[in-house]
Amino acid sequence: MAYFEVFAYLFIVLLVFYVVARILKNNIDSLRRSKHIEIIDSVAVSAKSNLQIAKVGSKTYLLGVTDNHINVLDEIEGELEVLNRLDGKVDFSSIIKNKMRKGDNFEKN
């Protein structure tokens, strides 16, 4: 009978830890979310750098992100609505190909 009590208490303690961990995770995730900035998609270019599409307010930007810098490469105007969507996400490669076809070199004027 003593073994049953030990396992019952252990189960209760583990259940309490699980519930507390879930509550903390939900609260931390809600603190990380921004109402005004959304990362739409990201692709790794190398081990320490990637390209990201970020929506800030009503504008959408292509960003180059490394460990030390974040650079605005281009502002994407109206292209996200035109591109094919995959599972609700923007097809990142289509944006890059579309920019390359237009002859854009991602440099700000």
N, C-alpha and C positions, 0 to 999 in steps of 0.2 A: 504494500500500500504506500510505503514511503517513496518508492520510485515514481508512482503515479503522481503524487503531490509535487515532486521535484519537476517532473516534465510539465505539469500543468502550470506551475509558477514560471518556468522557463518560457513556455508558450505565451503567457500573458505579458511577460517582460519584453519578449521579442515583438509582440503585437503592438505594444505601446511605443517601442522604438520605431517601428515601421510607420505608425500613424503620425508621430512627431516628425519624422523625416519627410513624409509626403506633405505635411502642412508647411514645413520650412521651405521645401523645394518650390511649392506653388507661390509662396510669398516672395522668394528671391527672384523667380522668373518674372513675376509681375513688376518688380522694381527695375529689372533690366530692360523691359519693353519701353519704347519711346512712342509717344503719340504723334510725333512730327517727322521722324526719320525711320525709314524701313530699308533694310538690305534685301533687294529683290533676288539677286543671284550672285554667286561667287565662283571663280574658277582659279585653281592654283596654277601659277606660272612657273614657280620654282619652290624649293623647300621653304623659303622665307618670304615669298612675295606672291600676291594674287591680284586679280582684277575683280572688281565688284561693281555691280549696278546698284546705286542707292537712290531712293526717292526721298527728297527733302521738300516737304510741302507739296507744291504742284509741279516741281521740277525734278528731272531725273538726270543723274550724272554717272559717267563711267569713271571709276576711281582706280588708281594704281596704289596698292597698299603693301608696305614692307614693315619690318619690325620698327624702323625708325621714322618713316615718313608716310604721309597720305597725300597723293597728288591728284588733282582733278584733271583728268585727261580730256574729257569732252562732256558737253551737255547734250543729252539725247532728247530730241524734240519730237514728240508724237509718234515715235517708232514702236513703242511698246504695245500700243493698241493694235497695230497692223500685223505684228509678228504672230506666228503660230504659238500657241500655248501648249505646254506639256504638263498635264496634271496640275493645272493652275499656276504653273511657273513659267516665266519667260524663257524661251530658248536662247541662251547666252551666245552660242556660236552664231546664230542667225543675226544678232545685232552686230557682231564683229565683222561677219562677211558682208553685211549690208553697208557698213561704214567703209570697208575696203573697196567695194564696188563703186561707191560714190567718189572715191579718191580722197576721202578725208584722211589726214595724217595724225589726227588726235592732238594737234597743237592748238593752243589758245592763241587768238589774235590779239 
